C-alpha cells in the first residue's frame, strides 16, 4: 500500500536560508511523486513531479526535489527562501493510478 | 495546464440543507476528481467522475451523501447533502490533464462552513 510521511508539520526558516521539506513514501511499485503548494485560501498548485526520468527534478519558483530510491525519499529544497514561499506544502504519491495519496502537509514560515 | 474554476468560493450553510458545488475546466478532460480537506488536515479523495459513467466513490463516501454529476467533458458538480457541522471543509475539484503521469491540477476550492 502506498503512503506518504512528511516530517515536520511546521518549518520555519529565515529569509535567504535553505528550505528543506522532508517527504518519505512507501510504495510497492515504482512511484510517481509530486509536490504541491497551497497558499492561504487557495487551491493546490503543482510545484514539481517525478516520473522515473531524472532523479533530480526542478520545479517552479526555484524549488527542486531529489528522488532517492534507497532512502524512499523525495525531499523538497530551495537554496534561498523568499517571503513569498510561505505556504503549506504537500507531498503526494501515485502507484500508477489517479488515486493520489497526500501527506499531512508542512507549513513553511519565512522569517524576515 | 488546465484552468479550473469553482463556484461558490465559500458558503455558510445551515445543518440539514444541501449545497451544490460547481467545477468548470477550460479544456476537455476525461477524468475529474473531488477531494475534501478538513480543517488543518490533508486531502482525501471523495470520488472520481468520468463523463458518461457513474462516479466511483472511495471508502467512507457514499452517493446519497455526495451525489456527483458529470454532464460533459468540462463540467462537474458535487452536492453535499443533509449537511452537518462535520461537513465543514474545503472541497476541491481536480483534473487529470492527460499527460500520462497521473498529475492533477486543482481548482481554488470551496470553503464550506455548516452551522
Interface residues (C-beta under 8 A of the other chain):
Chain A: X32 X34 X36 X41 X42 X43 X44 X45 X46 X49 X51 X90 X94 X96 X97 X98 X99 X100 X102 X103 X104 X105
Chain B: X1 X4 X6 X31 X33 X41 X42 X43 X45 X48 X58 X92 X94 X96 X101 X102 X103 X104 X105 X106 X107 X108 X109 X111
